[in-house]
Amino acid sequence: MRLILASTSPRRREILALLGAPFEIIAPDFDESLRPGLSIEAQVREFAAGKARAVAKLCPESIVIGSDTMIECAGEMIGKPADAGDAARILRLLSGRTHVIHTAAAIVDCAGPGLLAVENVTVKMRRFGDEEIARYLCRGESLDKAGAYSIQGEGSRLIQSLSGDYLAAVGLPLKPIAAYLKQRGIRFPRDAEELYREKSFMNWASFD
């Protein structure tokens, strides 16, 4: 069975590759315009499913995985920053506050029921000021990350604590995906439960 990741995100590619199963990458042609009135969980589910469906239309005899991540803080729905100024604004908002990362995983399966799941991760940020924000922005991690910081990179220094699935916070909840694919008869060189015990991916172990 052809397995496809509907994403160009390097982090999502690296996370799915942890299982050791071969897969392809196809960028989804999908309009990520927010729909007024949707909750943040409904929005990330819709985006993840939309990305997977867009690629599944091109590759109907496949299992296609889509994902999407957004952050919720102080009543605001936060995606990727528009520019450096917006990144600085987002980081000021997050400073000293707790926010929730919502990451959805969707699977469109030509011969199975598919999957639609959301993992929520709670993150408490340290308090930091404009000088530290400016230094961090110079790292170049912000513009392509929801919330304008990288959990697996230098942005981890801004975090006080993390509660939930680290891999979902980075961009792809691996457990539900691995469980679904296993039910569909796809076997992996690496066991997902073992990966979660070892926590050897990037700086995962530092969030114990």
C-alpha positions in Angstrom: 0.0 0.0 0.0 1.3 3.4 -1.0 1.8 5.7 2.1 1.9 9.4 1.5 2.6 12.3 3.9 0.6 15.4 2.6 3.1 17.9 4.0 6.3 19.7 3.2 7.2 20.2 6.8 10.7 18.8 7.6 9.7 18.1 11.2 6.6 16.1 10.2 8.7 14.1 7.7 11.3 13.4 10.4 8.6 12.3 12.9 6.9 9.9 10.5 10.3 8.5 9.5 10.9 7.4 13.1 8.7 4.4 12.4 11.1 3.3 9.6 8.3 2.5 7.1 8.8 3.9 3.5 6.6 6.8 2.5 6.3 9.5 -0.1 5.9 13.3 0.3 3.4 15.3 -1.8 2.6 18.9 -1.0 -1.1 19.5 -0.7 -2.8 22.1 -2.9 -5.1 23.3 -0.1 -6.4 26.8 0.9 -5.7 27.3 4.6 -8.2 30.1 5.0 -9.8 30.3 8.5 -13.6 29.7 8.7 -15.4 32.1 11.0 -17.2 30.5 13.9 -15.1 27.3 14.0 -13.4 26.3 17.3 -9.7 25.9 17.1 -10.0 22.1 17.4 -12.6 22.1 14.6 -10.3 24.3 12.5 -7.2 22.1 12.8 -9.3 19.0 12.1 -10.6 20.7 8.9 -7.2 21.8 7.7 -5.6 18.4 8.4 -8.4 16.5 6.6 -8.4 19.0 3.8 -4.7 18.5 3.1 -5.1 14.7 3.2 -8.1 14.8 0.8 -6.3 17.1 -1.6 -3.5 14.6 -2.1 -5.8 11.6 -2.0 -7.7 13.0 -5.0 -4.4 12.8 -7.0 -3.4 9.4 -5.5 -6.7 7.5 -4.9 -5.0 4.1 -4.3 -3.2 5.3 -1.3 -3.2 6.0 2.4 -2.6 9.7 2.9 -1.7 11.5 6.1 -2.4 15.2 6.7 -1.7 17.3 9.8 -2.2 20.8 11.1 -1.1 22.7 14.2 -2.4 25.9 15.8 -1.9 27.5 19.2 -4.5 29.0 21.5 -3.5 31.7 24.0 -5.5 34.3 25.8 -8.5 33.6 23.6 -6.5 34.1 20.4 -6.0 31.5 17.6 -2.4 31.6 16.5 -0.9 30.1 13.4 2.4 30.9 11.7 3.5 34.6 11.9 3.0 36.8 8.9 6.5 38.4 9.3 9.1 39.2 11.9 7.0 42.0 13.5 4.1 39.6 13.9 6.4 36.9 15.4 7.6 39.4 18.0 3.9 40.3 18.8 3.1 36.6 19.2 6.1 36.0 21.5 5.1 38.9 23.7 1.6 37.4 24.0 3.0 34.0 25.0 5.6 35.4 27.5 4.7 34.3 31.0 1.5 32.6 29.9 0.2 29.1 29.4 -1.0 28.2 25.9 -2.4 25.1 24.3 -1.0 23.5 21.1 -3.7 21.8 19.1 -2.4 19.3 16.5 -4.7 17.3 14.2 -3.9 14.2 12.3 -6.1 13.0 9.4 -5.8 9.8 7.4 -7.7 9.4 4.1 -7.6 5.7 3.2 -8.8 4.2 0.0 -9.6 0.9 1.6 -10.2 1.7 5.3 -12.2 4.0 7.6 -9.5 6.7 7.9 -8.6 8.7 11.0 -9.3 12.1 12.4 -7.7 12.9 15.8 -6.6 15.9 17.8 -3.8 16.0 20.4 -3.7 19.0 22.8 -0.5 19.9 24.5 -0.2 22.5 27.3 2.9 24.7 27.4 3.9 27.1 30.1 6.3 29.8 28.9 8.9 31.7 31.0 8.6 35.4 31.2 10.9 37.1 28.7 11.2 40.6 27.4 11.8 42.4 24.1 15.6 42.0 24.2 15.4 38.2 24.6 12.7 38.1 21.9 14.9 40.1 19.5 17.8 37.7 20.1 15.6 34.7 19.5 14.2 36.1 16.3 17.7 36.4 15.0 17.9 32.6 15.2 15.6 32.4 12.2 13.3 29.8 13.7 10.1 31.8 14.0 8.5 32.5 10.6 7.5 28.9 9.6 6.4 27.8 13.1 2.9 28.1 14.7 3.3 30.3 17.7 6.6 31.8 16.3 8.9 29.4 18.2 10.5 26.0 17.8 10.0 23.5 20.6 12.7 21.3 19.2 15.1 24.1 18.6 16.4 27.2 20.5 12.8 28.0 21.3 12.9 25.3 24.0 14.8 27.8 26.2 11.6 29.9 26.3 9.6 27.0 27.8 9.1 26.5 31.5 7.1 23.2 31.2 5.3 21.0 28.7 2.4 18.6 29.4 1.3 16.2 26.7 2.6 14.6 23.5 5.9 16.2 22.6 5.7 14.9 19.0 2.3 16.4 18.6 3.7 19.7 19.9 6.4 19.5 17.3 3.9 18.8 14.5 2.7 15.2 14.2 0.9 13.0 16.8 2.6 9.7 16.0 0.8 7.3 18.3 -2.7 7.4 16.7 -1.2 7.3 13.3 1.0 4.3 14.1 -2.0 2.5 15.7 -4.2 3.1 12.7 -1.5 1.9 10.2 -0.8 -1.2 12.3 -4.5 -2.0 12.2 -4.3 -1.8 8.4 -1.5 -4.3 8.3 1.4 -2.0 7.9 4.4 -3.1 9.9 7.3 -0.9 11.1 10.9 -1.6 12.0 10.4 0.6 15.1 7.6 0.3 17.6 5.8 3.6 18.5 5.5 2.7 22.2 9.2 2.1 22.3 9.9 5.4 20.7 7.7 7.2 23.3 9.6 5.4 26.1 13.1 6.2 24.7 12.3 9.8 23.8 15.5 10.0 21.8 14.2 12.4 19.1 15.8 15.8 19.2 15.4 17.3 22.7 12.3 15.2 23.7 14.0 13.8 26.8 14.5 17.3 28.2 10.7 17.7 28.7 10.4 14.7 31.1 
